[in-house]
Amino acid sequence: MKREWTDLEFADWILLPSEAALLANKTGPTRLGFAVLLKFFQYAARFPLSMQEVPTTAVAYIAGQVGVPAEEFSRYNWEGRAVKYHRAQIRAFLGFREPTVQDAEELAVWLSEHVLPQGHPDEHVNAAAYQRLHDLGIEPRTPDRLDRILASASSAFEQRFCTETADRLPPATLGRLETLLSAETEGGETAESEHSPLQQLKTDPGRAGLDNALEEISKLQQLRQLNLPQDLFRHVAPRLLQR
C-alpha cells in the first residue's frame, strides 16, 4: 500500500452513492471502519491485515465523507462477529466470495501455465495473481498464503520446463551433460561438485595471455561438443531465456 497520496489518488477513496447507502444503519467507529474496509478492498483487492496498514490520510479523507471523526477508527473492533459480517456484506456488494483450497490449486496451475512461462519478475507474477482472483471474484488469500501459492506454481513450472527440455535432448547430448556435472578422481571416487567440469567451464578467464586464451578455446570446444539442438529454446520467451 502507498503511504503518500496526491489529490488524484484520493479519487480511489471517494464513496459513491450506492456505497454510502450501505452505511445507513451504521454509526461511529462501525460506520467509519466499514467504509475504510470497503474502499481498501476496492483499492488493494483485499482486506487490510490491521488498521495500521491503512494510511492515516486515507482514513481522514473517508472520515470526512461519512461524518465520523478520524480518531474513531482506532475504536473499530477488528475481532468478533461484527467485522466478519462487514466483510461478508462487502464481498456480496462487490460480487466476491471467500477462497477455497481448490481455488488455490487452480491459481497455481494457471500461473504455471500462463504467467511464469513469460519470465516476468516476481512482482509482475504477484500482480497477475491478484488480477486473476479479482477477475474471478475471489477474495485473495493473505500475502503469506499467496506467497506459498506462487512458490508452488514456480516449482511446478520449473519442473515441467526442465523435464520438457531434457526430453528434447538427444541421448548423446544428455550423456555429455552428465559428464559435465560429475567427474571421477584418479582413485575412481566422485569429485566434489565444485570441481566438476561444469564449474571449471564457469571459472573466470583471468588476465589476457596465451595460456588463458588456449584454456578458453578448450572451454568453447567442450560446449560445442554438447551438440545442443539449434531450436531448443525457439519457443521460450526472451525474458525466461535470459533468466
C-alpha positions in Angstrom: 0.0 0.0 0.0 1.1 3.5 -0.7 1.7 5.8 2.3 1.6 9.1 0.4 -1.4 10.4 -1.5 -1.8 13.0 -4.2 -5.2 14.7 -4.9 -5.7 12.5 -7.9 -5.1 9.3 -5.9 -7.8 10.4 -3.4 -10.3 9.7 -6.1 -9.9 6.0 -5.3 -11.3 6.6 -1.8 -14.5 8.5 -2.7 -17.7 6.8 -1.6 -20.2 6.5 -4.4 -23.9 7.0 -3.6 -24.6 3.2 -3.8 -21.7 2.6 -1.4 -22.8 5.3 1.0 -26.2 3.6 1.2 -24.6 0.6 2.9 -23.8 2.9 5.9 -27.4 3.9 6.5 -27.7 1.8 9.7 -24.1 2.3 10.9 -22.7 4.9 13.3 -19.5 5.9 15.0 -16.4 3.6 14.7 -18.6 0.9 13.0 -19.6 3.4 10.2 -16.0 4.6 9.6 -14.5 1.1 9.9 -16.9 -0.4 7.4 -16.3 2.4 4.9 -12.5 2.0 5.3 -12.7 -1.8 4.7 -14.9 -1.2 1.6 -12.6 1.3 0.0 -9.4 -0.5 0.9 -10.7 -3.7 -0.7 -11.6 -1.9 -3.8 -8.2 -0.3 -4.0 -5.9 -3.2 -2.9 -8.1 -6.1 -4.0 -8.0 -7.5 -0.4 -8.9 -6.5 3.1 -6.3 -4.8 5.3 -4.5 -7.1 7.8 -4.7 -4.5 10.5 -5.7 -0.9 10.9 -2.0 0.2 10.8 -1.9 -0.9 7.2 -4.4 1.8 6.2 -2.7 5.2 5.5 -3.9 7.8 8.1 -4.5 10.3 5.3 -6.9 7.9 3.6 -8.8 7.3 7.0 -9.1 11.1 7.4 -10.4 11.5 3.9 -13.0 8.8 4.3 -13.9 10.1 7.8 -14.8 13.5 6.3 -17.2 11.8 3.9 -19.1 9.7 6.5 -19.2 12.4 9.2 -17.2 10.5 11.8 -14.0 11.8 13.5 -10.9 10.0 12.1 -9.9 9.2 15.7 -12.8 6.9 16.0 -11.2 4.5 13.6 -8.9 3.2 16.4 -12.1 2.0 18.2 -13.2 -0.2 15.4 -13.3 -3.8 16.5 -11.2 -6.0 14.2 -12.3 -9.2 16.0 -15.7 -10.9 16.5 -18.8 -11.3 14.5 -19.3 -7.7 13.5 -16.2 -7.5 11.3 -16.9 -10.9 9.8 -20.4 -9.7 8.9 -19.0 -6.5 7.5 -16.6 -8.4 5.3 -19.4 -10.7 4.1 -21.5 -7.7 3.3 -18.7 -6.1 1.3 -18.0 -9.3 -0.6 -21.6 -9.6 -1.5 -21.8 -6.0 -2.6 -18.7 -6.3 -4.8 -19.5 -9.7 -6.1 -16.7 -11.6 -4.4 -16.5 -14.8 -2.4 -14.1 -16.4 0.1 -11.3 -18.6 -1.4 -11.2 -22.3 -1.3 -8.4 -24.9 -1.4 -9.4 -25.7 -4.9 -9.1 -22.0 -5.9 -5.5 -22.0 -4.6 -4.7 -25.1 -6.6 -6.3 -23.8 -9.8 -4.5 -20.4 -9.3 -1.1 -22.2 -9.1 -1.8 -24.1 -12.2 -2.9 -21.0 -14.1 0.2 -19.1 -13.1 2.5 -22.0 -14.1 0.9 -22.3 -17.5 0.1 -18.7 -18.5 2.3 -16.3 -16.5 5.6 -17.9 -15.4 6.5 -19.1 -18.9 6.9 -15.4 -19.9 9.8 -15.0 -17.4 8.3 -11.9 -15.7 9.8 -10.7 -12.4 8.2 -11.8 -9.2 6.3 -8.5 -8.7 4.6 -8.9 -12.0 3.6 -12.5 -11.2 2.2 -11.3 -7.9 0.2 -8.6 -9.6 -1.1 -11.2 -12.1 -2.2 -13.4 -9.3 -4.2 -10.6 -7.7 -5.7 -9.6 -11.0 -6.7 -13.2 -11.8 -8.5 -13.5 -8.4 -10.1 -10.2 -8.9 -11.4 -11.2 -12.4 -12.9 -14.4 -10.9 -14.5 -12.6 -8.0 -12.4 -14.4 -5.4 -11.1 -12.7 -2.3 -7.3 -13.1 -2.2 -5.6 -15.2 0.5 -3.3 -13.4 3.0 0.1 -12.3 1.5 1.9 -15.2 3.2 -0.6 -17.7 1.8 -0.3 -16.2 -1.6 3.5 -16.4 -1.5 3.2 -20.1 -0.9 0.8 -20.5 -3.8 3.3 -18.6 -6.0 6.2 -20.8 -4.8 4.1 -23.9 -5.6 3.4 -22.6 -9.1 7.0 -21.7 -9.7 8.2 -25.1 -8.6 5.6 -26.9 -10.9 6.6 -24.7 -13.8 10.4 -25.2 -13.4 9.9 -29.0 -13.0 7.8 -29.1 -16.2 10.2 -26.8 -18.1 13.3 -28.8 -17.2 11.5 -32.1 -18.0 10.3 -30.9 -21.4 13.8 -29.5 -22.2 15.5 -32.7 -21.2 13.1 -34.7 -23.3 14.1 -32.8 -26.4 17.8 -33.6 -26.0 19.5 -36.4 -27.9 20.8 -39.3 -25.8 24.4 -38.4 -26.7 23.9 -34.8 -25.5 22.4 -36.0 -22.3 25.4 -38.2 -21.7 27.8 -35.3 -22.3 25.9 -33.0 -19.9 26.0 -35.7 -17.2 29.8 -35.8 -17.7 30.0 -32.1 -17.2 28.1 -32.4 -13.9 30.2 -35.0 -12.3 33.8 -36.3 -12.6 35.9 -39.0 -11.1 39.2 -38.5 -9.3 42.2 -40.7 -10.1 41.2 -43.1 -7.4 37.8 -43.6 -9.1 35.8 -41.7 -6.5 33.3 -39.0 -7.4 34.8 -35.5 -7.2 33.1 -32.7 -5.3 30.5 -30.7 -7.3 32.6 -27.5 -7.1 35.4 -29.4 -9.0 33.1 -30.7 -11.8 33.9 -29.9 -15.4 30.8 -27.6 -15.4 32.3 -25.5 -12.6 35.6 -25.3 -14.5 33.8 -24.0 -17.5 32.3 -21.2 -15.4 35.6 -20.0 -14.0 36.9 -16.6 -14.8 39.2 -16.4 -17.8 41.8 -14.4 -15.9 44.2 -12.0 -17.4 44.9 -11.9 -21.1 47.6 -14.3 -22.1 48.4 -17.2 -24.4 47.7 -19.9 -21.8 44.4 -18.4 -20.7 43.4 -17.9 -24.3 44.0 -21.6 -25.1 42.1 -22.5 -22.0 39.1 -20.5 -23.1 39.3 -22.1 -26.6 39.2 -25.5 -24.9 36.1 -24.5 -23.0 34.4 -23.3 -26.1 35.2 -26.6 -27.8 33.7 -28.6 -24.9 30.5 -26.5 -25.2 30.2 -27.1 -28.9 30.7 -30.8 -28.4 27.5 -30.9 -26.4 25.7 -30.6 -29.8 22.7 -28.8 -28.4 19.7 -28.6 -30.8 19.7 -25.2 -32.5 16.0 -24.7 -31.9 16.0 -26.0 -28.3 14.6 -22.7 -26.9 12.9 -21.5 -30.0 9.5 -21.1 -28.3 10.9 -19.8 -24.9 10.1 -16.2 -24.0 13.2 -14.0 -24.2 12.8 -12.9 -20.5 12.7 -16.5 -19.4 15.7 -17.5 -21.6 17.7 -14.6 -20.2 17.0 -15.8 -16.6 
